[in-house]
Amino acid sequence: MAVEIKKISKDIKSLRKFVQFGTDFYKNNPYFVPPLRSDDVDTLNPQKNPAFDFCESEYFMAYKDGKAVGRIAAIINHQVNDKENKKVVRFGFVEFTDDYEVSHSLFDAVAEWGKSKGMNAILGPLGFTDMDHEGALIEGFDQLSTMATIYNYPYYQAHYEKYGMSGKADWVEFKMTVPESIPEKHLRISEIVKKKYGLKTVKYTSRKRLVKEVGHPFFALINEAYNDLFGYSPLSDRQIDHYIKIYLPMLRLDHLSIIKDSDDNLIGMGVAIPSMSRALQKSHGRMLPFGWYHLLKAMYANKTDIVDLLLVAIKPEYQSKGVNALLFTDLIPTFQKCGYKYAESNPELETNQKVQSQWQYFETQQHKRRRAFGKDI
């Protein structure tokens, strides 16, 4: 039978079904890490996600012989399009069986909707903004995924390329061995940087004070540091308020490294989190009935030997000046205390040599690669 494409409505019940398909699709896969279903539902919901202030979307599912065989989200980020003077429709939240008729029907649905909105190119996998998952996995299929990244089957790349899409950007990921002691080079650079620029490391024991003093400056710093990166969508005030409410309450304060200057201006920040991958697998992406227990245990019980480096942001004028050494001199003792053996980086653009240079003093393995694919439509 031919593939049937159905547009999915944006009510909660339909969005839950759309999200759950993505988790069920990888049932029993040992490397897939399910997202929290509630987070993905909120991301796709125009009533919950402030990115809809400048984005619009449609969602589609593919059926064959009456069975769901794929899904895809079509997204237009008008802010990025205006910033880059482009007319791009993004696709994300994409899954499909190893059937070209299925995948190409889903891509066609996105392309046709995009063209109806005046778009002339298709690009993905991407989310609404950089706070969402992005980049199809093309290397590292035998590596455990993280809570911040996409896992997909190895055949996906062939489907993108057969549709006529080519690579538009690559991200690489690294696995670092946590050293037994702070690298001497880091210690030396840290002292030089502190004296030369009048910088200091700040620790918070009050979450309320952290939110008040660092919340907005931190996300403003992300906007400043990431602005020139591929497809970056600057965070609005409403998005910043949203992410402060969602993310800052869940972070471990001892896993944050905050660098300020002599006037208490935020210069840099590193955010790490215990690996939540196994906990999310055990919870199947749900908080209830007992998912919260696995996630809470992973966050605070020091039962994992992997720490995820969620992000590092340094004020542009301080980049390549050794400020990263301050961050790691601060964080490595915490990593050692918690018993971490390895640290996982988040995806980093292959062309971003500034961020990759920060790993040069660690024992490092580049173990994953992901890619955004696109073409004119």
C-alpha positions as CSV (number, residue, x, y, z in Angstrom):
1,M,0.0,0.0,0.0
2,A,1.0,3.6,-0.5
3,V,2.3,5.7,2.3
4,E,-0.3,7.9,3.9
5,I,0.8,11.2,5.4
6,K,-1.4,12.7,8.1
7,K,-1.1,16.2,9.6
8,I,-1.0,16.0,13.4
9,S,-3.0,18.5,15.5
10,K,-1.4,20.4,18.3
11,D,-3.6,19.2,21.2
12,I,-1.9,17.5,24.1
13,K,-3.2,14.0,23.3
14,S,-1.9,14.2,19.7
15,L,1.4,15.6,20.7
16,R,1.9,12.9,23.3
17,K,1.3,10.3,20.6
18,F,3.7,12.0,18.2
19,V,6.4,12.1,20.9
20,Q,5.8,8.6,22.1
21,F,6.3,7.2,18.6
22,G,9.9,8.5,18.7
23,T,10.6,6.6,22.0
24,D,8.8,3.4,20.9
25,F,10.7,3.4,17.7
26,Y,13.9,2.5,19.5
27,K,12.5,0.0,21.9
28,N,15.3,-2.3,23.2
29,N,18.0,-0.3,21.5
30,P,20.8,-0.1,24.1
31,Y,22.2,3.2,22.8
32,F,19.1,5.3,22.5
33,V,18.2,7.6,25.4
34,P,14.6,8.7,25.4
35,P,13.8,12.4,26.0
36,L,11.5,13.4,28.8
37,R,8.1,13.1,27.1
38,S,6.7,16.1,28.9
39,D,9.7,18.3,27.8
40,D,9.2,17.3,24.1
41,V,5.4,17.8,24.3
42,D,6.0,21.3,25.7
43,T,8.5,22.1,23.1
44,L,6.1,21.2,20.3
45,N,3.2,23.0,22.0
46,P,2.6,26.6,20.8
47,Q,1.0,27.4,24.2
48,K,4.1,26.4,26.1
49,N,7.2,27.2,23.9
50,P,8.1,30.9,23.7
51,A,10.0,30.2,20.4
52,F,6.5,30.3,18.8
53,D,6.8,34.1,19.1
54,F,8.9,33.9,15.9
55,C,8.4,30.3,14.7
56,E,5.6,28.3,13.1
57,S,5.3,24.6,12.6
58,E,3.3,21.6,11.3
59,Y,3.7,18.0,12.3
60,F,3.2,14.9,10.2
61,M,3.0,11.2,10.7
62,A,3.4,8.5,8.0
63,Y,1.2,5.4,7.9
64,K,1.6,2.2,5.8
65,D,-0.8,-0.7,5.9
66,G,-2.5,1.2,8.8
67,K,0.6,1.2,10.9
68,A,2.6,4.3,12.0
69,V,6.0,4.1,10.3
70,G,7.4,7.6,10.6
71,R,7.0,11.2,11.9
72,I,8.5,14.6,11.2
73,A,8.1,18.2,12.3
74,A,8.3,21.1,9.8
75,I,9.5,24.3,11.4
76,I,10.1,27.8,10.1
77,N,12.3,30.0,12.4
78,H,11.6,33.5,11.0
79,Q,14.2,35.1,13.3
80,V,17.0,33.0,11.9
81,N,15.8,33.4,8.3
82,D,15.6,37.2,8.7
83,K,19.0,37.2,10.3
84,E,20.7,35.2,7.6
85,N,18.5,36.5,4.7
86,K,17.3,33.0,3.9
87,K,14.0,31.2,3.3
88,V,14.6,27.8,5.0
89,V,12.1,25.3,6.4
90,R,13.6,23.1,9.0
91,F,12.7,19.5,9.8
92,G,13.2,17.9,13.1
93,F,11.8,15.2,15.5
94,V,12.2,12.9,12.5
95,E,12.0,9.1,12.6
96,F,11.2,6.7,9.8
97,T,11.5,3.0,8.9
98,D,14.1,1.9,6.4
99,D,11.8,2.5,3.5
100,Y,12.6,5.3,1.0
101,E,8.9,5.7,0.2
102,V,8.2,6.5,3.9
103,S,11.1,8.9,4.4
104,H,10.7,10.7,1.1
105,S,7.0,11.2,1.7
106,L,7.8,12.8,5.0
107,F,10.4,15.1,3.4
108,D,7.9,15.9,0.7
109,A,5.4,16.9,3.3
110,V,7.8,19.3,4.9
111,A,9.0,20.7,1.5
112,E,5.4,21.3,0.3
113,W,4.4,23.0,3.5
114,G,7.6,25.1,3.4
115,K,7.0,26.1,-0.2
116,S,3.4,27.1,0.6
117,K,4.9,29.5,3.1
118,G,7.4,31.0,0.6
119,M,10.4,28.9,1.6
120,N,13.0,27.7,-1.0
121,A,15.2,25.3,1.0
122,I,14.9,22.5,3.5
123,L,17.4,21.8,6.3
124,G,17.7,19.5,9.3
125,P,17.4,17.7,11.6
126,L,17.1,20.9,13.6
127,G,14.7,22.1,16.3
128,F,13.0,25.5,16.9
129,T,16.3,26.9,18.4
130,D,19.7,25.7,19.4
131,M,18.3,24.7,22.8
132,D,16.6,21.7,20.9
133,H,18.3,18.6,19.6
134,E,20.1,19.0,16.2
135,G,22.2,17.0,13.7
136,A,21.7,13.5,12.5
137,L,24.1,10.9,13.9
138,I,26.4,9.6,11.2
139,E,29.2,8.2,13.4
140,G,29.1,6.6,16.8
141,F,26.0,4.3,16.6
142,D,27.6,2.0,19.2
143,Q,28.0,4.8,21.7
144,L,25.5,5.6,24.4
145,S,23.6,8.7,23.6
146,T,23.1,11.7,25.9
147,M,20.0,13.6,27.1
148,A,21.0,16.5,24.9
149,T,21.5,14.7,21.6
150,I,19.7,12.8,18.8
151,Y,20.2,9.1,18.3
152,N,19.1,7.6,15.0
153,Y,19.6,4.4,13.1
154,P,22.6,4.1,10.7
155,Y,20.4,4.0,7.5
156,Y,19.2,7.6,8.0
157,Q,22.1,9.2,6.2
158,A,21.4,7.2,3.0
159,H,17.8,8.4,3.0
160,Y,18.8,12.0,3.3
161,E,21.3,11.7,0.5
162,K,19.0,9.7,-1.8
163,Y,16.5,12.5,-1.4
164,G,19.1,14.9,-2.8
165,M,20.2,16.5,0.4
166,S,23.9,17.1,1.2
167,G,25.8,18.0,4.3
168,K,25.5,21.6,5.4
169,A,27.2,21.5,8.8
170,D,29.0,18.8,11.0
171,W,29.2,18.6,14.7
172,V,31.7,16.4,16.6
173,E,31.6,15.1,20.1
174,F,34.4,14.1,22.4
175,K,34.9,11.7,25.4
176,M,37.5,12.9,27.8
177,T,39.2,10.9,30.6
178,V,38.9,12.9,33.9
179,P,42.5,13.3,35.0
180,E,43.7,12.2,38.4
181,S,45.0,15.7,39.0
182,I,44.5,19.1,37.5
183,P,46.8,19.4,34.4
184,E,49.8,21.5,35.4
185,K,49.3,23.6,32.2
186,H,45.8,24.5,33.4
187,L,47.0,25.5,36.8
188,R,49.7,27.8,35.4
189,I,47.4,29.4,32.8
190,S,44.7,29.9,35.4
191,E,47.0,31.9,37.6
192,I,48.2,34.0,34.7
193,V,44.6,34.7,33.5
194,K,43.4,35.6,37.0
195,K,46.2,38.1,37.5
196,K,46.2,39.6,34.0
197,Y,42.5,40.2,33.7
198,G,41.4,40.4,37.3
199,L,39.1,37.4,37.0
200,K,37.7,35.2,39.8
201,T,35.8,32.0,40.2
202,V,32.5,32.3,42.0
203,K,30.6,29.5,43.7
204,Y,26.9,29.7,44.8
205,T,25.3,27.8,47.6
206,S,21.9,29.5,47.2
207,R,19.9,28.7,44.1
208,K,17.7,31.8,44.7
209,R,20.8,34.0,44.6
210,L,22.2,32.1,41.6
211,V,18.9,32.8,39.6
212,K,18.9,36.5,40.7
213,E,22.5,37.2,40.0
214,V,23.4,34.9,37.1
215,G,20.2,33.8,35.4
216,H,19.6,36.5,32.8
217,P,23.3,37.4,32.5
218,F,24.1,33.8,31.7
219,F,21.6,33.5,28.8
220,A,22.6,36.9,27.5
221,L,26.2,35.5,27.5
222,I,25.1,32.5,25.5
223,N,23.5,34.9,22.9
224,E,26.7,36.9,22.7
225,A,29.1,33.9,22.6
226,Y,27.1,31.8,20.1
227,N,25.6,34.4,17.9
228,D,27.8,33.7,14.9
229,L,27.5,29.9,15.0
230,F,25.6,27.9,12.3
231,G,21.9,28.6,12.4
232,Y,21.9,30.2,15.9
233,S,18.6,31.6,17.0
234,P,19.1,34.4,19.7
235,L,17.1,33.8,22.8
236,S,14.4,36.3,23.5
237,D,13.6,37.6,27.0
238,R,10.6,35.3,27.1
239,Q,12.7,32.3,26.2
240,I,15.3,33.3,28.8
241,D,12.6,33.5,31.5
242,H,11.3,30.1,30.4
243,Y,14.7,28.4,30.5
244,I,15.6,30.0,33.8
245,K,12.4,28.5,35.2
246,I,13.0,25.0,33.6
247,Y,16.8,24.5,33.9
248,L,18.4,26.4,36.7
249,P,16.3,24.6,39.4
250,M,17.5,21.2,38.3
251,L,21.3,21.9,38.1
252,R,23.7,20.9,40.7
253,L,25.4,24.0,42.1
254,D,28.7,22.3,42.6
255,H,28.7,21.4,38.9
256,L,28.6,25.1,37.8
257,S,31.8,27.1,37.2
258,I,31.2,30.8,37.1
259,I,33.9,33.3,36.1
260,K,33.4,37.1,36.9
261,D,35.6,40.1,36.5
262,S,36.6,42.6,39.3
263,D,33.3,44.4,38.7
264,D,31.2,41.2,39.1
265,N,30.3,41.1,35.4
266,L,29.8,37.5,34.1
267,I,32.7,36.6,31.8
268,G,32.3,32.8,31.4
269,M,30.3,29.9,32.7
270,G,30.6,26.1,32.4
271,V,27.6,23.9,33.1
272,A,28.0,20.2,33.8
273,I,25.5,17.5,34.9
274,P,25.8,13.9,35.9
275,S,25.0,11.7,33.0
276,M,21.2,11.1,33.0
277,S,21.4,8.6,30.1
278,R,20.8,5.4,32.1
279,A,18.2,7.0,34.3
280,L,16.2,8.2,31.3
281,Q,16.4,4.7,29.8
282,K,15.1,3.2,33.1
283,S,12.3,5.8,33.2
284,H,11.4,5.3,29.6
285,G,11.2,9.1,29.3
286,R,8.5,9.5,31.9
287,M,8.5,11.2,35.3
288,L,5.6,9.0,36.6
289,P,5.1,6.7,38.2
290,F,8.7,6.1,39.2
291,G,10.8,7.9,36.6
292,W,11.4,10.8,39.0
293,Y,13.2,8.4,41.3
294,H,15.7,7.3,38.7
295,L,16.4,10.8,37.6
296,L,16.8,12.2,41.1
297,K,19.1,9.3,42.0
298,A,21.3,9.9,38.9
299,M,21.5,13.7,39.7
300,Y,22.5,13.5,43.3
301,A,23.7,10.0,44.3
302,N,27.0,10.0,42.4
303,K,26.2,6.6,40.9
304,T,27.5,7.3,37.3
305,D,31.1,7.5,36.2
306,I,30.2,9.9,33.3
307,V,29.6,13.7,33.5
308,D,28.0,15.6,30.7
309,L,29.5,19.0,29.8
310,L,26.3,20.6,28.7
311,L,27.8,23.9,27.6
312,V,30.6,26.4,28.0
313,A,30.1,30.1,27.2
314,I,32.9,32.7,27.3
315,K,32.5,36.4,26.5
316,P,33.9,36.9,22.9
317,E,36.6,39.3,23.9
318,Y,38.0,36.7,26.4
319,Q,37.9,33.7,24.1
320,S,41.3,32.1,23.3
321,K,42.8,33.9,26.3
322,G,42.9,30.9,28.7
323,V,39.6,31.5,30.5
324,N,38.6,27.9,29.8
325,A,41.5,26.8,32.0
326,L,39.9,28.6,34.9
327,L,36.7,26.7,34.4
328,F,38.3,23.3,34.4
329,T,40.7,24.1,37.2
330,D,37.5,24.8,39.2
331,L,35.5,21.7,38.0
332,I,38.0,18.9,37.9
333,P,38.2,18.6,41.7
334,T,34.4,18.2,41.8
335,F,34.5,15.6,39.1
336,Q,37.1,13.6,41.0
337,K,35.1,13.9,44.2
338,C,32.0,12.5,42.5
339,G,33.9,9.6,41.1
340,Y,33.6,10.5,37.4
341,K,36.0,8.7,35.0
342,Y,34.8,10.3,31.8
343,A,33.4,13.6,30.6
344,E,31.2,13.9,27.5
345,S,31.2,17.1,25.4
346,N,28.0,18.3,23.8
347,P,28.0,18.6,20.0
348,E,30.6,21.2,18.8
349,L,30.7,22.5,15.2
350,E,33.6,20.9,13.5
351,T,34.7,24.3,12.3
352,N,34.7,25.8,15.8
353,Q,38.4,25.4,16.6
354,K,38.2,27.8,19.6
355,V,35.9,25.4,21.6
356,Q,37.7,22.3,20.5
357,S,41.1,23.7,21.6
358,Q,40.0,23.5,25.2
359,W,40.3,19.7,25.2
360,Q,44.0,19.7,24.1
361,Y,45.3,18.9,27.6
362,F,43.0,16.0,28.2
363,E,43.1,12.4,27.0
364,T,40.4,12.7,24.4
365,Q,38.5,10.5,21.9
366,Q,36.3,12.0,19.1
367,H,33.6,9.3,19.3
368,K,30.5,10.8,17.6
369,R,29.7,12.9,14.6
370,R,26.4,14.4,13.4
371,R,25.4,16.3,10.4
372,A,22.7,18.7,9.2
373,F,21.4,17.9,5.7
374,G,19.7,20.2,3.2
375,K,18.8,21.2,-0.3
376,D,16.9,23.7,-2.4
377,I,13.2,23.0,-2.9
